[in-house]
Amino acid sequence: MSVSFEQLKSMVVFAQVVEQGSFSAAAKHIGITRAVVSYHVKKLEQHLGVSLLNRSTRSLHLTEAGEQYYQRCHNIAEQAKAANQQIENIKQEPEGALKVSCPVNAGLQTIVPALNVFRGLYPKINIEVVLTDEVVNVIQDGFDLAIRGAALEDSGLQASKLTTLSTCLCGSPDYLNKYGRPLNPVDLDAHQWVIYTAGSSTLQLTKGSRSFSIKIKGGMSTNNAAARTAFIEGGHGLGRVPLYDALPKIKAGKLEVVMSDYFLQNIDVYCVFPKGATNSKKLRLLIDYLKEYLAKQAQASNLLQQ
């Protein structure tokens, strides 16, 4: 059975339907209409003489033939992508597009400044930055890179550690003057907290060989890191804040560090990306640059803390 150029196009479209989970999502990802996607899948099934998908109004599932055929279609699409990357890698000046996701506050304060400089170094690399505190679906939403403050869970992705962020326990001067400054873990039970819903509801503290687990509670909570810091500054309770966010406010007298003789768990920051994506020269350049930039930033923060 011969393969035409039109069929090759249909095979790539079919692979995207499977990977994106619907005709509409595939159309959006590829940049064509849903009707064109439907046309390609229908023509493919007619040419092969088998059904590849079982469709319903709410979902679609691969048939046995579809499962086997999809793997071949996926391989063709990956080979085409690898061929493009190979050409990209031999160019003297990297070019192309990168789509990056990162948390809002950490993005604005650490990643955006880094990308600002990176784009100046490589002006032919177009960068789309999506700031969100939600965990994006890297593959389905078409991201090349996502910044996360947690260990990798999705086996379809790879991860590389970018940096480690130090944290501190803070409160506003007004709050501490009113409710007192905690000196040990027992004191913390009497305090209100600004709760960061994207993090843990338990605070881990260590001092020497002793460890303490504190259940935090409070009347103010948020899923946004910048809002958390603002609420702490507003006197609504104590909170654990990354050092890069806390230092400017500490220097301005808006926040105070408490229990600095206790160690709080650091935040490991990772970049995650689809498996094999670092075959792309532009993505490797970005990851290496972010590591270098964030290492310098961490060093500067440690110097300011001393």
C-alpha positions in Angstrom: 0.0 0.0 0.0 1.6 3.3 -1.1 1.8 6.4 1.0 0.9 9.8 -0.5 2.0 13.2 0.8 -1.6 13.8 1.8 -1.7 10.6 3.9 1.5 11.6 5.7 -0.2 14.9 6.6 -3.3 13.0 7.8 -1.1 10.7 9.9 0.5 13.6 11.7 -3.0 15.1 12.3 -4.3 11.8 13.7 -1.3 11.6 16.1 -2.2 15.0 17.4 -5.9 14.1 17.9 -4.7 11.2 20.1 -2.2 13.2 22.1 -4.4 16.3 22.6 -7.5 14.2 23.4 -10.0 15.7 21.1 -10.5 17.1 17.6 -10.9 20.6 18.9 -7.8 20.5 21.0 -5.8 19.1 18.1 -7.1 21.8 15.7 -6.1 24.5 18.2 -2.6 23.0 18.7 -1.9 22.6 15.0 -3.5 25.9 13.9 -6.2 24.5 11.6 -10.0 24.2 11.9 -11.8 21.3 13.6 -13.5 20.5 10.2 -10.0 20.0 8.6 -8.9 17.7 11.4 -12.1 15.7 11.0 -11.5 15.5 7.3 -8.0 14.1 7.7 -9.1 11.4 10.2 -12.0 10.4 8.0 -9.9 10.2 4.9 -7.3 8.1 6.8 -9.9 5.6 7.9 -11.4 5.4 4.4 -7.9 4.8 2.9 -7.0 2.1 5.5 -10.5 0.5 5.6 -10.6 0.4 9.4 -11.9 2.5 12.2 -9.1 4.2 14.2 -11.3 5.9 16.8 -14.5 5.2 18.7 -16.2 8.5 19.1 -18.9 9.7 21.4 -20.3 13.2 22.1 -17.9 13.6 25.1 -14.9 11.4 24.4 -13.0 9.4 21.9 -11.0 6.1 22.3 -8.6 4.3 20.1 -9.7 1.0 18.5 -7.2 -1.9 18.6 -6.1 -0.9 15.0 -5.9 2.7 16.1 -3.6 1.9 19.0 -1.1 0.2 16.7 -1.4 2.7 13.9 -1.0 5.7 16.3 2.5 4.5 17.4 3.7 4.6 13.8 2.1 8.0 13.2 3.7 9.3 16.4 7.1 8.1 15.3 6.8 9.8 12.0 5.9 13.1 13.7 8.8 12.7 16.1 11.2 12.0 13.3 10.1 15.1 11.4 10.6 17.1 14.6 14.1 15.6 15.1 15.0 16.5 11.5 14.0 20.1 12.1 16.0 20.2 15.4 19.0 18.8 13.7 19.0 21.6 11.1 18.4 24.1 13.9 21.4 22.9 15.8 23.9 23.4 13.0 22.9 27.0 12.4 25.4 29.5 13.8 22.7 31.6 15.4 19.8 29.7 17.2 16.3 30.7 16.2 12.7 29.6 16.5 10.1 29.7 19.2 9.9 28.7 22.9 6.8 28.6 25.1 7.5 28.8 28.8 5.2 28.5 31.8 6.1 29.7 35.3 4.4 30.7 38.6 3.3 34.4 38.7 5.4 35.8 41.5 8.5 33.7 41.0 8.2 34.4 37.3 8.0 38.2 37.7 10.8 38.4 40.2 13.3 35.7 38.8 12.4 34.2 35.5 11.2 37.3 33.6 14.4 39.3 34.4 16.4 36.3 33.2 14.4 36.0 29.9 14.7 39.7 29.4 18.5 39.3 29.2 18.4 36.0 27.3 16.3 37.4 24.5 18.8 40.2 24.1 21.5 37.6 23.7 19.5 35.5 21.2 17.1 37.9 19.4 16.0 35.3 16.8 14.5 33.1 19.5 10.8 34.1 20.0 9.6 33.5 23.6 6.0 33.2 24.8 5.8 33.4 28.6 2.6 32.3 30.4 2.5 33.3 34.1 0.1 31.1 36.0 0.1 29.5 39.5 -1.8 26.5 38.0 0.1 23.4 37.0 -0.1 23.3 33.2 -0.2 20.2 31.0 3.2 20.6 29.3 2.6 18.3 26.4 -1.1 18.9 25.8 -0.8 22.7 26.1 2.3 22.9 23.8 4.9 24.1 26.3 8.6 23.7 25.7 9.4 24.4 29.3 7.6 24.8 32.7 9.1 26.1 35.9 7.9 24.2 39.0 8.7 24.2 42.7 8.0 20.5 43.2 9.5 17.1 42.3 8.5 15.6 38.9 5.4 13.3 38.9 4.5 13.0 35.2 6.5 10.1 33.7 6.1 11.7 30.2 8.4 14.5 31.2 12.0 15.1 32.1 13.2 17.5 34.8 16.4 19.4 35.5 17.0 21.3 38.8 17.5 25.0 38.2 18.2 26.3 41.7 17.4 26.1 45.4 15.5 28.9 47.1 16.0 29.7 50.7 12.9 30.7 52.8 12.3 32.5 56.0 9.5 32.9 58.5 8.1 36.5 58.5 5.5 38.7 60.1 4.8 42.4 59.8 6.0 44.7 62.6 2.4 45.7 63.5 1.4 42.0 63.8 4.4 41.1 65.9 4.0 44.1 68.2 0.4 43.1 68.7 0.7 39.4 69.1 4.3 38.9 70.2 7.4 37.4 68.5 7.5 33.6 68.6 10.8 32.2 70.0 10.2 28.5 69.7 7.9 26.1 67.9 5.5 25.9 70.9 4.8 29.6 70.5 3.7 29.2 66.9 0.5 27.4 68.0 -0.9 30.7 69.3 -0.4 32.6 66.0 -2.5 33.2 62.9 -1.0 32.3 59.5 -1.5 33.5 56.0 -2.1 30.2 54.2 -0.6 29.6 50.8 -3.0 27.0 49.3 -0.5 25.8 46.7 1.8 24.8 49.4 1.7 22.5 52.4 -0.6 23.0 55.4 2.2 21.9 57.7 5.4 23.8 58.5 8.6 21.8 59.0 11.3 23.3 61.3 14.6 21.9 62.4 17.2 22.9 64.9 20.2 20.7 65.3 19.0 17.1 65.5 15.4 18.1 66.4 12.6 18.4 64.0 9.2 20.1 64.5 6.0 19.9 62.5 3.6 22.8 62.9 0.0 22.7 61.7 -0.8 26.2 60.3 -4.2 27.8 60.6 -5.5 31.3 59.8 -8.3 33.4 58.4 -6.6 34.5 55.2 -5.5 32.2 52.4 -4.6 32.5 48.7 -3.2 30.5 45.8 -1.0 33.4 44.7 2.5 33.9 46.2 2.5 37.7 45.7 -0.8 38.0 47.5 0.5 35.8 50.3 3.4 38.2 50.9 1.0 41.2 50.7 -1.3 39.7 53.3 1.6 39.0 55.7 2.7 42.6 55.2 -0.8 43.7 55.9 -0.7 42.1 59.4 -3.0 39.1 58.9 -0.5 36.5 60.3 2.8 34.8 59.9 4.0 33.1 56.7 6.9 31.3 55.1 8.3 33.5 52.3 11.1 32.8 49.8 14.1 34.9 50.6 14.1 36.7 47.2 10.6 38.0 48.0 11.2 38.8 51.6 14.5 40.6 51.5 13.4 43.9 49.9 10.5 44.2 52.4 12.7 43.3 55.3 15.2 46.1 54.2 12.2 48.5 53.9 11.0 47.6 57.4 7.7 46.1 56.2 8.5 42.6 57.3 10.6 41.1 60.1 12.1 37.6 60.3 11.3 35.5 63.3 12.9 32.3 64.7 15.9 32.8 62.4 17.8 30.2 64.5 15.5 27.5 63.1 15.9 26.0 59.7 13.0 26.0 57.2 12.9 23.6 54.3 14.3 25.1 51.1 12.3 25.1 47.8 13.9 23.2 44.9 13.0 24.7 41.6 12.9 22.5 38.5 12.4 23.0 34.8 10.3 20.3 33.2 10.0 19.5 29.5 8.9 16.7 27.1 11.3 13.8 26.8 13.9 14.4 24.1 13.1 18.1 24.0 16.7 19.0 24.9 17.8 17.8 21.5 16.8 21.4 20.6 19.7 23.7 20.8 17.6 26.7 21.7 16.0 24.9 24.7 19.4 23.7 25.9 20.7 27.2 25.7 17.7 28.5 27.7 18.0 25.9 30.5 21.8 26.4 30.8 21.3 30.2 30.9 18.5 30.0 33.6 20.8 27.8 35.8 23.7 30.3 35.5 21.4 33.4 36.1 19.6 31.9 39.1 22.9 30.7 40.6 24.2 34.3 40.5 20.9 35.6 41.9 21.1 33.1 44.8 24.7 34.1 45.6 23.7 37.8 45.6 20.8 37.0 48.0 23.1 35.2 50.4 25.5 38.1 50.4 22.6 40.5 51.2 21.5 38.2 54.0 24.9 38.3 55.7 
